[in-house]
Amino acid sequence: MAQVTFYETYGGSAPEIYERYFTPSIGRPLADELITAAALRPGERVLDVACGTGTITRLAAELVGSTGVVAGLDLNPGMLAVAREVTPADYSISWYQSNAESMPIEDGAYDVVLSQLGLQFMADKPAALAEMYRVLAPGGRLALSVTGPTPPPFVVFADAIGEHINPEISPFVHMVFSLNDPDLLQSLASDAGFRDVSIEVYNRKLKLPAPREFMWQYVHSTPLAEAVGQADLESQAALEQAVVTGWQEFVEDGAMTVTPRMLLVTASK
């Protein structure tokens, strides 16, 4: 039954499950273009905003080397706890628990600011971008990514969550993909003071676990876990059936595939 899957297969906190499943299937594959665009160099000072469990942060540390300075910032203490735990001891990374709109960081402290799939969740996006601009040194670089609109498999998932669990929580699924207008991103970055703003739009095909497996991994990695866990067995089973059935058209060789539209923003101070 779905309840057995929910409580026994996926032990641990949401951040732990996020690192175990979301990072290798989605977070790490999507990092390549962002890291390439950032063009990090040895010795640079890098800040990863909305760092989560530190995927981008650790990649940055590898590239800037022992002469560089790297920090990760996130509002969620659970995410930061996992980031600290999984980061090798020889990586010198500072971790800040803070929102992006008021960072406890001095002006001009970093050469590069990175952010992957985080800006859409920030309550005050102009303020967050203004802070990213503030903490950059003159000539510093910004590279951030967002995604959207909602890919068809996640539309299926959102509809099923709304029908079988709670219609009030299904908008969370769409929120992940909500900041997807290149013109808006251009304006937000320019209004924050950035120059040479460039928006690259591309599609990125991801190969994911089989439908049932991926559905439960995604649920447990997100704030949806609590509501789904509180639902009765019948509702959980109905959710699973609706999603797995609806996802069959996206299965290739037994694995789920999804091709999100990515937007990569680069700019300079």
Order of alpha helices (4+ residues) and beta strands (2+ residues): alpha-alpha-beta-alpha-beta-alpha-beta-beta-alpha-beta-alpha-alpha-alpha-beta-beta-alpha-alpha-alpha-beta-beta-beta
